[in-house]
């Protein structure tokens, strides 16, 4: 009877109160309070049970995933960082051809994540996509190691004027190498977007402390990525230049296998996002665009009782892309079985469409991003790289300073700059994601100007020492002259890359997190392809009539300085196009945040009602049971 009275009192307290705060309900029902606070909404553990907040996810799980990314980036940059040296050296390709091949490969590798993300978000989930992609990745690295170790690669340079030695098959060797190279691209296509999205999923964006931790996660994620890139470029480029290419490609294969083992170790600690019931988000978004197109000529006005024409207000959500609000109108001729679009579905479609202005205006930076592993490295090869009497710095190793700069700058940014900016702006991230991206774009202009000035200095020194037509003679100018452009590039990456990652993750529906990150990666995929096309176009245009190309194999007659100034000009245009977007989107994002808070409040109220109904049902059942017993 005491239990019945307690339940009755709990219900009476809630029914007599005008408060809508669900905390009152939870304070009178400790069991419900514990269940509500300790489990993460829409997340389960590895046994498909509701994920306990204190046991699963957060920094423990995220640390496994950051280590995995660090190992994967070590493997990737161990291949890409010095790839142009392999192509121009072992494979005998020209500078322009090798640069175009590197840019094309990196472009494809950054576009494929779109397909990997769609598979993960629509079918098998992030966890299993990462597993399969890792196996493909390891297979590609293994084949690449095999292709570099087989003796037939030494026959590539024997074809001109000589017959190869018996058993030589350089064409087969090249085919195996490029098949392996693009298998690595396929593996990265599934691995890259899912690992980062899976890591961010370990934090609940609706929880105050975890929301702040999630913003910090993107900073430390890129910190780990940069450490991996630093080790991959710094250590493996030395191995490839001074020991062997087979060992230089074999180590990344072993590292990638270790990354897979680390990922599997974390299986029992992860939070796994539960797919909501209903249709695919791709279908929902597609239906919004289809409905808006179908209703494009529908009237948005109505006549009031006084005969005056007033505009029909369809939606109180974001004010951008108002044409999508037409998806809320009922068709004049209703279709059998047709489903009307809801306000939340229209906002989902707007969220995806909102990404594309940012995507388009940062493409120019993606072209700039392709330069350090290609032309920056070729510049370094011509300079004095000696330290002491016996040691030469690998030209590709200077890319390490990009990573060193990022590793140094991100902790300062996260621990000093963000807290200080947070006090001024009230933004949990210190400054907005778009402001962070814009700052990086501004600095990138000066980065390319510095690169152009340094290249002009290199050409001047070559002319002064009579080395214009001696491309294989080291120019008496220290490689450390290139250091400022690498340091500036590291600062640019810390601003732009982290900002883009967080923006493309944050601005898409929950079911499309991997797709959002794959769209971010596709910026650099298309940027790599555009860089490849731009290099090919300029190479043809400047070499007409027997003149020296800007990208001549003899860099002492080339004009990389002109190319860098061109990129600086394009970057200024990109920033000019980007700035109006910040202003246009700022108000929209504020309105969206207010709308999201309203939706969360509605969900909280609905949960309170469900819990109240459950308690009422329990009370009625107990009363019926007591009546039956008394009779």
C-alpha positions in Angstrom: 0.0 0.0 0.0 3.0 2.3 0.7 4.1 1.9 -2.9 0.7 2.8 -4.2 0.6 5.9 -2.1 4.0 6.9 -3.2 3.1 6.6 -6.8 -0.2 8.5 -6.2 1.7 11.3 -4.6 4.3 11.5 -7.4 1.5 11.9 -10.0 -0.4 14.3 -7.9 2.6 16.6 -7.6 3.0 16.7 -11.4 -0.6 17.1 -12.2 -1.0 20.0 -9.7 2.0 21.9 -11.0 1.9 24.3 -13.9 5.6 23.8 -14.5 6.7 22.2 -17.8 10.2 21.4 -16.5 10.8 17.7 -16.7 13.2 17.9 -13.8 10.2 17.9 -11.4 9.1 14.6 -12.8 12.6 13.2 -12.6 13.1 14.5 -9.0 10.1 12.5 -7.8 11.2 9.3 -9.6 14.8 8.4 -8.9 14.7 5.3 -11.1 13.7 7.3 -14.2 16.3 10.0 -13.3 19.1 7.5 -13.3 18.0 5.9 -16.6 17.6 9.3 -18.2 21.0 10.7 -17.2 23.1 7.6 -17.6 22.1 6.6 -21.1 22.9 8.4 -24.3 20.0 9.0 -26.7 20.1 7.1 -30.0 23.3 5.2 -29.0 24.0 1.6 -28.1 27.0 -0.3 -26.9 28.6 -3.3 -28.6 25.9 -5.6 -27.3 23.2 -3.3 -28.7 22.1 -2.2 -25.2 21.4 1.5 -24.5 24.9 3.1 -24.1 25.7 4.2 -20.6 27.2 7.7 -20.6 29.7 6.9 -17.8 30.9 3.6 -19.5 30.9 4.1 -23.2 32.2 6.7 -25.6 33.8 10.1 -24.7 37.6 10.5 -24.5 38.4 6.9 -23.8 36.8 5.7 -27.1 37.9 8.8 -29.0 41.5 8.2 -28.0 41.5 4.8 -29.7 40.1 6.4 -32.9 42.7 9.3 -32.8 45.5 6.7 -32.5 44.0 4.9 -35.5 43.9 8.1 -37.5 47.5 8.9 -36.5 48.6 5.5 -37.8 46.6 5.8 -41.0 48.0 9.3 -41.8 51.5 8.0 -41.1 50.9 5.4 -43.8 49.2 7.8 -46.2 51.8 10.5 -46.0 54.5 7.9 -46.1 53.3 7.2 -49.6 52.1 10.6 -50.9 54.8 12.8 -49.3 57.6 11.5 -51.5 55.6 10.1 -54.4 56.7 12.7 -56.9 60.4 11.7 -56.2 59.5 8.0 -56.9 57.7 8.9 -60.2 60.5 11.3 -61.5 63.3 9.0 -60.2 62.5 5.3 -60.4 59.8 5.7 -63.1 61.5 8.4 -65.1 58.5 10.7 -65.5 58.8 14.4 -66.3 58.2 16.9 -63.5 54.9 18.1 -65.1 53.7 14.5 -65.7 54.6 13.3 -62.2 52.9 16.4 -60.6 49.8 15.8 -62.7 49.8 12.1 -61.7 50.2 12.9 -58.0 47.5 15.5 -58.1 45.1 13.2 -60.0 45.7 10.4 -57.5 45.2 12.6 -54.5 42.1 14.1 -56.1 40.5 10.7 -56.7 41.5 9.6 -53.1 39.7 12.6 -51.7 36.6 12.2 -53.9 36.0 8.5 -53.2 35.0 9.2 -49.6 31.7 10.3 -50.9 30.9 6.8 -52.0 32.3 5.3 -48.7 30.2 7.7 -46.7 27.0 6.9 -48.6 27.6 3.1 -48.0 28.3 3.7 -44.3 25.3 6.0 -43.7 22.8 4.1 -45.8 23.7 0.5 -45.4 26.4 -1.1 -43.3 27.3 1.6 -40.7 30.6 3.3 -40.0 32.2 0.5 -37.9 32.0 -2.2 -40.6 32.9 0.3 -43.4 36.1 1.1 -41.5 36.9 -2.6 -41.1 36.5 -3.4 -44.9 38.2 -0.2 -46.0 41.2 -1.0 -43.7 41.6 -4.4 -45.3 41.5 -2.9 -48.8 44.0 -0.3 -47.6 46.4 -3.0 -46.3 46.1 -5.0 -49.6 47.0 -1.9 -51.7 50.0 -1.1 -49.5 51.1 -4.7 -49.7 50.9 -4.7 -53.5 52.8 -1.4 -53.7 55.6 -2.9 -51.6 55.7 -5.9 -53.9 55.9 -3.7 -57.0 58.7 -1.7 -55.6 60.7 -4.8 -54.5 60.4 -6.7 -57.8 63.5 -6.3 -60.0 61.6 -5.5 -63.2 61.2 -1.9 -62.1 64.9 -1.4 -62.8 64.1 -2.0 -66.5 62.0 1.1 -66.9 65.0 3.3 -67.9 66.5 0.6 -70.1 63.8 0.9 -72.8 65.3 4.0 -74.5 67.9 2.8 -76.9 68.5 -0.5 -75.2 66.8 -3.9 -75.0 65.9 -4.8 -71.5 67.5 -7.7 -69.7 65.7 -11.1 -70.0 62.5 -11.2 -67.9 62.1 -7.4 -67.8 58.5 -6.3 -67.9 58.4 -2.6 -67.0 54.9 -2.0 -68.3 53.5 -4.8 -66.0 55.5 -3.4 -63.1 54.0 0.1 -63.7 50.5 -1.4 -64.0 50.9 -3.2 -60.7 52.1 -0.1 -59.0 49.3 2.1 -60.2 46.6 -0.6 -59.4 48.1 -0.7 -55.9 48.2 3.1 -55.6 44.5 3.4 -56.5 43.6 0.5 -54.1 45.0 2.7 -51.4 42.8 5.5 -52.7 39.7 3.1 -52.5 40.7 2.1 -48.9 41.0 5.7 -47.9 37.7 6.4 -49.5 35.9 4.2 -46.9 38.3 4.9 -44.0 38.7 8.7 -44.0 35.1 10.0 -43.6 33.9 7.2 -41.3 36.7 7.2 -38.8 36.4 10.9 -38.0 32.6 10.8 -37.9 32.7 7.7 -35.7 35.1 9.5 -33.4 32.8 12.6 -33.1 29.9 10.2 -32.5 31.5 9.3 -29.2 30.4 12.7 -27.8 26.7 13.7 -27.3 26.2 17.1 -28.9 23.1 17.7 -26.7 25.0 17.3 -23.4 26.6 20.6 -22.2 30.0 19.1 -21.2 30.2 16.7 -24.1 29.3 19.4 -26.6 32.3 21.4 -25.5 34.5 18.2 -25.6 33.3 17.5 -29.2 34.5 20.9 -30.4 37.8 20.2 -28.7 37.9 16.7 -30.3 38.2 18.2 -33.8 41.3 20.1 -32.6 43.0 17.1 -31.1 41.9 15.0 -34.0 43.9 17.2 -36.3 46.7 17.3 -33.8 47.0 13.4 -34.0 46.6 13.6 -37.8 49.5 16.0 -38.0 51.7 13.9 -35.8 51.1 10.9 -38.1 51.9 13.0 -41.2 55.0 14.4 -39.5 56.3 10.9 -38.8 55.3 9.6 -42.2 57.0 12.3 -44.1 60.0 12.8 -41.9 61.0 9.2 -41.2 59.7 7.4 -44.3 61.0 9.9 -46.8 64.5 9.3 -45.4 64.1 5.5 -45.6 62.9 5.8 -49.2 65.7 8.1 -50.3 68.6 6.4 -48.4 67.6 2.8 -47.9 65.0 1.4 -50.3 61.6 2.1 -51.8 60.4 -1.4 -50.9 61.1 -0.8 -47.2 59.7 2.7 -47.5 56.4 1.3 -48.8 56.5 -1.8 -46.5 56.5 0.1 -43.2 53.2 1.9 -44.0 51.7 -1.5 -44.7 52.7 -2.7 -41.2 51.6 0.5 -39.6 48.2 0.2 -41.2 47.8 -3.3 -39.9 48.6 -2.0 -36.4 46.0 0.7 -36.9 43.4 -2.0 -37.6 44.3 -3.9 -34.4 44.1 -0.7 -32.3 40.6 0.0 -33.8 39.4 -3.6 -32.9 40.7 -3.2 -29.3 38.4 -0.3 -28.8 35.3 -2.2 -30.0 33.9 -2.8 -26.5 34.2 0.9 -25.5 32.5 2.6 -28.5 29.1 4.2 -28.7 27.2 3.1 -31.9 24.7 5.4 -33.3 21.2 3.9 -33.8 19.5 4.6 -37.1 16.2 6.2 -36.6 13.0 4.6 -38.0 11.7 5.7 -41.3 13.0 6.3 -44.7 16.6 7.1 -45.7 17.8 10.7 -45.3 18.7 10.7 -49.0 15.1 9.9 -49.9 13.8 12.6 -47.5 16.1 15.3 -48.9 15.4 14.2 -52.5 11.7 14.3 -51.8 12.0 17.9 -50.6 13.8 19.0 -53.7 11.3 17.2 -55.9 8.3 18.7 -54.1 9.9 22.2 -54.3 10.4 21.8 -58.0 6.9 20.5 -58.5 5.4 23.5 -56.6 7.7 26.1 -58.2 4.8 27.9 -59.9 2.4 27.6 -57.0 1.1 30.8 -55.5 2.3 31.9 -52.1 -0.4 34.4 -51.4 -3.9 34.2 -49.9 -6.8 36.7 -49.7 -8.0 37.6 -46.1 -11.5 38.5 -45.0 -11.1 42.1 -46.1 -10.1 41.2 -49.6 -6.5 42.1 -49.1 -3.8 39.9 -50.5 -1.3 38.7 -47.9 1.8 36.6 -48.3 1.4 33.1 -47.0 4.1 32.3 -44.4 5.1 28.8 -44.9 7.8 28.3 -42.4 9.4 30.0 -39.4 12.8 28.3 -39.9 15.9 29.6 -41.7 15.5 32.4 -44.2 18.0 31.0 -46.7 16.9 29.0 -49.8 13.3 30.0 -49.3 12.4 28.3 -52.6 12.6 25.0 -50.7 9.7 26.2 -48.5 7.4 25.4 -51.5 7.9 21.7 -50.6 5.5 22.4 -47.7 2.6 23.2 -50.1 0.1 20.5 -50.9 0.1 19.6 -54.6 -2.9 20.9 -56.6 -3.5 17.4 -57.8 -2.8 15.1 -54.9 -0.9 11.9 -55.8 -2.0 8.6 -54.4 0.3 7.5 -51.6 2.3 10.8 -51.9 3.9 11.9 -48.6 3.9 15.6 -47.7 7.2 17.1 -46.6 7.6 18.3 -43.0 9.3 21.4 -41.7 12.2 19.4 -40.2 12.7 17.7 -43.6 12.9 21.1 -45.4 15.5 22.2 -42.8 17.5 19.0 -43.5 17.5 19.8 -47.2 18.5 23.4 -46.5 21.3 22.2 -44.2 22.8 20.1 -47.0 22.4 22.9 -49.6 24.0 25.4 -47.2 27.3 23.5 -47.5 27.8 24.1 -51.1 28.7 27.9 -51.1 31.5 27.1 -48.6 32.4 24.0 -50.6 32.7 26.1 -53.8 34.6 29.1 -52.4 37.3 26.9 -50.7 38.1 25.0 -53.9 40.9 27.6 -54.7 42.5 26.8 -51.4 42.4 23.1 -52.3 44.6 23.9 -55.4 47.0 25.7 -53.1 46.9 22.7 -50.7 48.3 20.4 -53.5 51.6 22.3 -53.8 53.7 21.2 -50.8 54.0 17.5 -51.8 54.7 18.5 -55.5 56.4 21.8 -56.4 57.6 22.7 -52.9 59.4 19.3 -52.8 60.9 19.8 -56.3 62.2 23.2 -55.2 63.9 21.6 -52.2 65.7 19.0 -54.4 67.7 21.7 -56.1 68.9 23.4 -52.9 71.7 22.7 -50.5 70.2 20.1 -48.1 73.4 19.2 -46.2 73.6 19.2 -42.4 77.2 18.6 -41.5 79.5 16.7 -43.7 77.6 13.4 -44.2 73.8 14.0 -43.8 71.4 15.4 -46.4 67.9 16.3 -45.5 65.3 14.6 -47.8 63.5 17.3 -49.7 60.1 15.9 -48.8 61.1 16.0 -45.1 60.5 19.7 -45.1 56.8 19.0 -45.1 57.4 17.9 -41.5 57.5 21.5 -40.5 53.9 21.8 -41.6 53.1 19.1 -39.0 55.4 20.6 -36.4 53.7 23.9 -36.8 50.2 22.4 -36.5 51.3 20.3 -33.4 52.6 23.4 -31.8 49.8 25.8 -32.7 46.7 23.6 -32.0 47.4 23.2 -28.2 48.0 26.9 -28.0 44.8 27.6 -29.9 42.7 25.1 -27.9 44.1 25.9 -24.4 44.8 29.6 -24.7 43.1 31.3 -27.7 39.7 29.5 -27.5 39.1 30.2 -23.7 40.1 33.8 -24.2 37.9 34.2 -27.2 35.1 32.3 -25.5 34.9 35.0 -22.7 34.6 37.7 -25.4 32.2 36.1 -27.8 30.2 33.6 -25.6 30.8 31.0 -28.4 31.8 27.6 -26.9 34.4 27.3 -29.8 35.8 30.8 -29.2 35.2 32.0 -32.8 32.7 30.7 -35.3 33.7 27.9 -37.7 33.3 30.3 -40.7 35.5 33.0 -39.0 38.1 30.4 -38.5 38.0 29.3 -42.1 38.1 32.9 -43.3 41.2 33.6 -41.2 43.0 30.7 -42.8 42.1 31.8 -46.3 43.5 35.3 -45.6 46.8 33.9 -44.4 47.0 31.5 -47.4 47.3 34.5 -49.8 50.5 35.7 -48.0 51.8 32.1 -48.0 51.8 31.9 -51.8 53.4 35.4 -52.0 56.2 34.3 -49.7 56.7 31.1 -51.8 56.9 33.3 -55.0 59.5 35.6 -53.4 61.6 32.6 -52.2 61.5 31.0 -55.7 62.6 34.3 -57.3 65.5 34.3 -54.9 66.4 30.7 -55.9 66.4 31.6 -59.6 68.5 34.7 -58.9 71.1 32.7 -57.1 71.2 30.0 -59.8 71.8 32.8 -62.4 74.5 34.4 -60.4 76.5 31.2 -60.2 76.0 30.2 -63.8 73.8 27.2 -63.0 70.8 28.0 -65.3 71.6 25.1 -67.7 73.0 22.8 -65.0 69.8 21.5 -63.3 71.5 18.6 -61.5 74.1 20.8 -59.8 73.1 21.9 -56.2 72.4 25.6 -56.0 74.4 27.2 -53.2 71.3 28.3 -51.3 70.2 26.6 -48.1 67.0 24.6 -48.1 66.0 26.5 -44.9 65.0 29.4 -47.2 61.8 27.4 -47.9 61.0 27.1 -44.2 58.8 30.3 -43.9 56.4 29.0 -46.6 56.0 25.7 -44.8 55.4 27.3 -41.4 52.8 29.6 -42.8 51.2 26.7 -44.5 51.0 24.8 -41.2 49.2 27.8 -39.6 46.8 28.0 -42.6 45.9 24.3 -42.2 45.3 24.6 -38.5 42.7 27.3 -39.2 41.0 26.0 -42.4 41.2 22.2 -42.2 39.8 22.0 -38.6 37.2 24.6 -39.3 36.0 22.8 -42.4 35.9 19.5 -40.7 33.8 20.8 -37.8 31.5 22.8 -40.1 30.8 19.9 -42.5 30.1 17.6 -39.6 28.0 20.0 -37.6 25.7 21.3 -40.3 24.3 18.0 -41.6 21.6 15.7 -40.2 22.7 13.1 -37.7 22.3 10.3 -40.3 24.6 12.1 -42.8 27.6 12.8 -40.6 29.9 10.7 -42.8 28.5 12.2 -46.0 29.1 15.7 -44.6 32.8 14.9 -43.9 33.1 13.2 -47.3 31.9 16.5 -48.9 34.7 18.3 -47.0 37.2 15.8 -48.3 35.8 16.2 -51.8 36.9 19.8 -51.8 40.5 18.6 -51.8 39.7 15.8 -54.2 38.4 18.2 -56.8 41.1 20.7 -55.9 43.7 18.1 -56.7 42.1 17.4 -60.1 41.8 21.1 -60.8 45.5 21.6 -59.9 46.4 18.7 -62.2 44.4 20.3 -65.0 45.8 23.8 -64.3 49.4 22.5 -64.4 48.8 20.7 -67.7 47.1 23.7 -69.3 49.8 26.1 -68.2 52.5 23.7 -69.2 51.1 23.5 -72.8 50.4 27.2 -73.1 53.9 28.3 -71.9 55.9 25.7 -73.8 54.5 26.7 -77.2 57.0 28.0 -79.8 59.9 26.3 -78.1 59.8 28.4 -75.0 60.5 27.2 -71.5 57.5 26.0 -69.6 56.7 27.3 -66.1 57.2 23.7 -65.1 60.2 22.8 -67.1 62.2 19.7 -66.0 65.0 22.2 -65.6 63.6 24.1 -62.7 66.3 26.8 -63.2 64.5 27.7 -66.4 61.0 27.2 -65.0 58.9 29.9 -63.4 57.2 28.5 -60.3 57.2 32.1 -59.0 54.7 33.1 -61.7 52.5 30.1 -60.7 52.6 30.9 -57.0 51.7 34.5 -57.7 48.8 33.3 -59.9 47.6 31.1 -56.9 47.9 34.1 -54.6 45.7 36.1 -56.9 43.2 33.3 -57.2 43.2 32.9 -53.4 42.4 36.6 -53.0 39.4 36.1 -55.3 38.3 33.1 -53.3 38.4 35.1 -50.1 36.5 38.0 -51.7 33.7 35.5 -52.6 33.8 33.8 -49.2 33.4 37.0 -47.0 29.8 37.7 -48.1 28.9 34.1 -47.2 30.0 34.6 -43.6 27.6 37.5 -43.2 24.7 35.8 -45.1 25.0 32.6 -43.1 25.6 34.1 -39.6 22.0 35.2 -39.1 20.7 31.9 -40.6 22.8 29.8 -38.3 21.6 31.8 -35.2 18.0 31.2 -36.3 18.8 27.5 -36.8 20.3 27.3 -33.4 17.1 28.8 -31.8 15.0 26.4 -33.9 17.1 23.5 -32.7 16.7 24.6 -29.1 12.9 24.7 -29.6 12.9 21.2 -31.1 14.9 19.9 -28.2 12.6 21.5 -25.7 9.6 19.9 -27.5 11.3 16.5 -27.4 12.0 17.0 -23.7 8.3 17.8 -23.0 7.2 14.8 -25.0 9.5 12.6 -23.0 8.0 14.1 -19.8 4.5 13.3 -21.0 5.5 9.7 -21.9 7.0 9.2 -18.4 3.9 10.7 -16.8 1.6 8.4 -18.8 3.8 5.4 -17.8 3.5 6.3 -14.1 -0.2 6.8 -14.4 -0.5 3.4 -16.1 1.5 1.9 -13.3 -0.7 3.6 -10.6 -3.9 2.4 -12.2 -2.6 -1.1 -12.6 -1.7 -1.2 -8.9 -5.1 0.1 -7.9 -6.9 -2.5 -9.9 -4.7 -5.2 -8.4 -5.5 -3.9 -4.9 -9.2 -3.9 -5.6 -9.0 -7.5 -6.9 -7.1 -8.6 -3.8 -9.6 -6.9 -1.4 -12.5 -8.6 -3.1 
